[in-house]
Amino acid sequence: MIPNDVDDATVEVNGRRVALTNLRKIYFPKLKLTKGDLLRYYLCVSDVLIPHVADRPMVMKRYPHGVTGDFFYMKRTPSPRPPWIRTCSIEHSSGNVIDFPLVDGRAALLWLVNLGCIDLNPWYSLCEDPDRPLYLHFDLDPTPGATFAVVREAALIVRDVLEGLGMTPFAKTSGSKGAHVYVAIRPGPTQHEVWEIAKQIGHHMAKAHPDVLTAIYRVANRPPNHVLVDYNQNAFGKTLASIYSVRANEAASVSTPITWDEIEAGVEIGDFTIFDVPGRLEKIGDLWEPLLRTRGRFNLAKFAETGARAEI
């Protein structure tokens, strides 16, 4: 559908025409992958990706010259734009109202990636209620000297703690250096309330496992060879790279759902790239499909009200 022998093309997707530009521009120099290759990847995984980002405000991180060029963040949906691009208006504490783009189908996905968005950065909530997130999560970010083996150890600690609290955690590689652990929660608590609980859990874990984890945010004070349990990404307006996002690095690695068995067996970041993920999806499907369900979500509000939180 997306040609590889022209620079610009207009393709029709689900009855909508999408103008694509600079298709032969190199985005990943070491791999000689083009912007067109990136678009083809996203089209290939769109059926499993879109349900995880649909109806969620999207922050655009644009790399107009590929992974080796400068990038910039953009929140407001650019104009002019196709009339079928839906937006989500959110008022911030400053009083500013920002119209974020929504990715609700293949055409919108291709339009967004064509802007130079290598990875996708959706909010954790739906547009209809942006201050009530669907997840509690932790970004496991290695400090200098820490290998991915330390990240795996950290992820297993986080799993055990969350399961001990009655939660069902799911893991994915960040596609960069670390890992993300998510828990599906019932909508109800505000983003700030979720952040407060995540902060409490994060500090508890770091205190209980000081040889592996840290909750110190001042970069200069973080111990080497540790993993930061980053709970601050739960704050209002923060984002993480979405499931199945290609990351802006020379390896074209992808933020990919993984099983706890795979973590215990020694999975590596480099196991999941733009080349590997489509085949993995064909073989095992979407490991994070349970996070889309309405049933089985953890009742975080009840957890806080019953005093269970005090046991952390």
N, C-alpha and C positions, 0 to 999 in steps of 0.2 A: 504493500500500500504506500509506503514511503520510499520514493525513488532514491537510488544511490549514485545516479549519474548526472544530476543537475544541482545547482546551488539553491534554487528556490522552487517551490511547488505549492499548489493548492490541492489538498486532499479532502475527500468527503468521508465523514465519519458519522454514522448514525443519522444521516440526513443533514448534517451540518458541514459547511465548508470551512476549512481551517488553512490559513496561509502560513506556510513554513518557510523560513529563511536561513541562508548560510548553512545548508545541509552538509556541505563538504568541508566545513571549517573544522580543523583539528581541535578537539576539546581535551583529549588525553594524549599528549605527545608521545610518551614512551610506548604506549600501546597502539598509537596511530588510529585511535578511535575518534570518530567525527561527531558533530552535533546530531547528524542523522542517525548514527548508531545509538546514541543516547535516546532519541525519540523512539526508535524501533524497540529498544528494551522496554521502555515504559508502556508502549502499546502492547507488547507481549504479555506483560504482567498486570495489565489494567483491570482484568476481571477480578483479581484477588486484592489488588491495591485499592481501588476506588471505594469499596465499602468501608475501609479504614480511615478515609479522609473526607468522605462525602459529608456535606453540611457542616463542616468545621472550617472556621476562618483560617486562611492560609497566609503565613508570612513568607514573602518572596525573598530569597537570597540569590541574587543574580550574578552569574559569572559570564559576562558577554564574550570573554576571550578564553574560556576554558579554565582548567584547573590551575594553570600557571599564571593566569592573569589576575588583575584586581577584581574584587567583588564588592557588592553593596547590598544593603538590606532595603526592602521596600514593603510598606504595608498597604498603602492606598492602591487600589486597582487602577492601573494605567488607563488613560483615555487618549485617543479613541480605542475602542475594543468592540468585539462582536456583540450584537444585541442579546445573544443568548448566554453571555457570561453573567452568572448570578453573583451578587455581592451580599455581604453581611455587614450591617452598620453597627458599630460598637462604640459606646461612649466611654472614654477613659477618665481617670480622676482629674485630669487637667481641664476637662470639659470638651476636649476635642472629640469629634465623631469621625471615626475612620471606617471607610468602606473596604473591607477585606474581600479578596476573591474567594469563590467557592469552587471546588473541583467536584462536580456531580456527574461526570461522564467522561467518555474518551476524548471528545472534542475539547472540553475544558482542560483536560490533562495535557493534551498536546499543545494547546495554546499557552499554558503556563510554562511548560518545559521549553517551548520555543523562545520564551523571554530570557533564557539562559539560566533557568532554575535547575541546577544539577540535582540537588536534593530537595525534598518537600518537607515543610515545617508547619504542620497544622496545630491549631490549638487543641487542648484536651477536652473541650466541651463542644456541644452543638450550638449552632448559630442562634437557635431559638432561646437558649438560656446560657449565655457565654460564661457566667460566673459560677456555674455548677458543673464541675468536671466529671468525666466518666471514669477517670483512673486516679489512683495514687501510684506514684512511681519513684524510682531511684536511678539516677545516672551514675554509673560506676566508672570513675575517671582516674586512670593511673597517674601517680605522681612520678617525677623523673626517676628512672632506674627500674620501675616496676614493669615486668613483662606481662604478657597476656595470661600466663600461668597464675600470676597473682590476682589478676582480674577474675579468673575462673574460681579461685579459692574464695574471693570476696563474694562472688555471685552465689556460691553455695551457702555461705554464711547468711547472706540476706534471705535466701530461700528458706533456710531452717527457722530463722527468726519470724518471718512472715507466716509461715505455716503454723508455727507455734502460737500465733495470735489468731488462728482460724482463717487466714487468708489463703487464696490460691494464686501464687505468683507465676508469671510467665516471663521468659527471658528472650532477649534478642541481642545480637552483636550490634554495636553502635555503627559499625562500618568504618569507624575511625581507629580508635585505640582501646575503647572500653566496651561496656555492655550496658543495657537498659533492662530493668526489672519492673514490670507493670502488674498492678492488681486492678481488676475491673470492680468498680464500686457502684452502688445504687446512687443515681443522681439525687442530690439533696443538700449535702454540705457545700458551703461556698468554697471557692478556690483558696481563700485565705485559711479557712478551717482545715482543709485538706493539707495545706502547707504546714500548718502548726503541728498536725499529727505526724506528718512525714518528718518534720524536724525532730520531734521527740523520739521517734523510732530511730532515726539516723544517729542521733547522739548516743542513744542507748547501745546501738550496735557497735559504734566506734569505741565506746568505753569498755564494752565487754570483750572486744577483739582488737586491742591497741597494737598488736603485732602486724595486723593486716590492714585495718581500716582506720580512716581519719575523717573527722568532720570539721577540720580546721579550714576556714575559707581564705585566710590571708596566705597568698601563694608562698611568700618568703618563709612562713612558719610551718608549712606542711612538711611532714617527714618524708624522706625519699623511700622508694620501694614499697609504697603503700597505695591504697586505693581510696580516693575521696568518695564518700557516700553523699552524693550531691542531691540534697532534698530541695534546694532552692529552685530547681526547675519546676517545682509545683506551684510557683507564684503566678499570680494573674498576669497574663500576657506572655509568659515564657513559652518556649517551644523546644522540642527535640526533633531530630530527623525522624521521619515516619518509618514505619514498617515498609520494607522493600525499596527504600530510597537509595539511590546511588550516591556515594559520597565524593566530595571534590578532592580526590587524591589520585596519584598516578596509577594506582592499582585498580581503579574503578570498582572498589569494594562496595558491598551492599549491606545495609542494615537488615539483618536476616533473623527471623525467629529460629530458635534452637531449643532442643529438648534438654532437660536436666541430665539425661543419660549422656548426651553428646558433650555437655560441659564436663561431666565426670570423666569422660573418655579422652579429653584433651583437645577439643575443637579449637581452631585458630581463626583469627579474623580473615586471613587470606584464603580460607576455604570457600568464601562466598563473594563472588564478583559478578559483574554484569554478564559474564559468560556462563556462570554456574547456576544462578538462581532460577532462570526459567525451567531448566531441566529438573531441578530439585522440586519445584512446584508441581510439575507434571507427575513426579514420582510419589511425593508424600502429601501434596496439598498444602493448605494454609494452616499452619500450626496455631495461629492466633485467631482462628475463626471463633473460638469460644468467647473471646473478648467482645464480639459483636452482639452476643445474645443478651436478652433482657433478663433471663433467668440465671440464677447462680451468681449474681453480683454480690459482693460483700457489703453488708450493711454498716458502713462506717459511722453513720449517725448514731445507731444503736450502740456501737462499739464505744463511742465517746460518752454516751449518756449513762451506760450501765456501770461505768467505773472500770471496765476492762482496760481502758487506756491507762489508768493509774498504775497498772501492773507492769507497764513497760519499764 
